[in-house]
Amino acid sequence: MTASTTMTIRVSPETKTKLERIAADTRRSKSFLAAEAVSAYVERELEIIDGIKRGMADAAAGQVVPHDEAMAEIYAAIDAAESKRAGKA
């Protein structure tokens, strides 16, 4: 069994009711479901924060593409996809 720790949180009565419904429907404990939700949230947020930090480091190092250049590339890809789709119709 993996180690765990206890944490107390406050949620609205509506959220608690919904969590109880999920727990009953899935035959899981509220504690298990809450831990899973917190874990998923933490992982997602850390990925976002790490991506932002990488982007900021790239910008600080001058490793960026000017907006107009990036948009031109995107529009070219869209035009190519639309032309390909029109050719298949």
C-alpha positions as CSV (number, residue, x, y, z in Angstrom):
1,M,0.0,0.0,0.0
2,T,1.3,3.4,-0.9
3,A,1.8,6.1,1.8
4,S,-0.8,8.7,2.1
5,T,-1.6,11.7,4.2
6,T,-4.8,13.3,5.4
7,M,-6.1,16.7,4.1
8,T,-9.3,18.5,5.0
9,I,-11.1,20.6,2.4
10,R,-14.2,22.7,2.2
11,V,-16.7,22.2,-0.6
12,S,-20.1,23.6,-1.3
13,P,-23.1,21.4,-0.2
14,E,-23.9,21.0,-3.9
15,T,-20.4,19.6,-4.7
16,K,-20.7,17.3,-1.7
17,T,-24.0,16.0,-2.9
18,K,-22.7,15.4,-6.4
19,L,-19.6,13.6,-5.0
20,E,-21.8,11.4,-2.9
21,R,-23.8,10.5,-6.0
22,I,-20.7,9.6,-8.0
23,A,-19.4,7.6,-5.1
24,A,-22.7,5.6,-4.9
25,D,-22.9,5.1,-8.6
26,T,-19.3,4.0,-8.9
27,R,-19.1,2.1,-5.6
28,R,-16.0,4.2,-4.7
29,S,-15.5,6.1,-1.5
30,K,-15.8,9.9,-1.5
31,S,-12.3,10.0,-0.2
32,F,-10.9,7.9,-3.1
33,L,-12.8,10.1,-5.7
34,A,-11.6,13.3,-4.1
35,A,-8.0,12.1,-4.0
36,E,-8.2,11.1,-7.6
37,A,-9.6,14.5,-8.6
38,V,-7.0,16.4,-6.6
39,S,-4.2,14.3,-8.1
40,A,-5.5,14.9,-11.7
41,Y,-5.8,18.6,-11.0
42,V,-2.3,18.9,-9.6
43,E,-0.8,17.0,-12.5
44,R,-2.6,19.1,-15.1
45,E,-1.7,22.4,-13.4
46,L,1.9,21.4,-13.1
47,E,2.1,20.6,-16.8
48,I,0.6,24.0,-17.6
49,I,3.0,25.8,-15.2
50,D,6.0,23.9,-16.6
51,G,4.9,24.8,-20.2
52,I,4.6,28.5,-19.3
53,K,8.0,28.4,-17.7
54,R,9.5,26.7,-20.8
55,G,7.9,29.4,-23.0
56,M,9.2,32.2,-20.8
57,A,12.7,30.7,-20.9
58,D,12.5,30.4,-24.7
59,A,11.3,34.0,-25.0
60,A,14.1,35.2,-22.7
61,A,16.6,33.3,-24.9
62,G,15.2,34.9,-28.0
63,Q,13.9,31.6,-29.3
64,V,10.6,32.9,-30.6
65,V,8.8,33.2,-33.9
66,P,7.3,36.6,-34.7
67,H,3.5,36.6,-34.6
68,D,3.0,37.6,-38.2
69,E,5.3,34.7,-39.3
70,A,3.5,32.2,-37.1
71,M,0.1,33.3,-38.4
72,A,1.3,33.1,-42.0
73,E,2.3,29.5,-41.4
74,I,-1.0,28.7,-39.8
75,Y,-3.0,30.3,-42.6
76,A,-0.9,28.4,-45.2
77,A,-1.7,25.1,-43.4
78,I,-5.4,26.0,-43.4
79,D,-5.4,26.9,-47.1
80,A,-3.6,23.7,-47.9
81,A,-6.1,21.6,-46.0
82,E,-9.0,23.4,-47.6
83,S,-7.6,23.0,-51.1
84,K,-7.0,19.3,-50.4
85,R,-10.5,18.8,-49.1
86,A,-12.0,20.7,-52.1
87,G,-10.0,18.5,-54.5
88,K,-11.5,15.3,-52.9
89,A,-15.1,16.6,-53.1
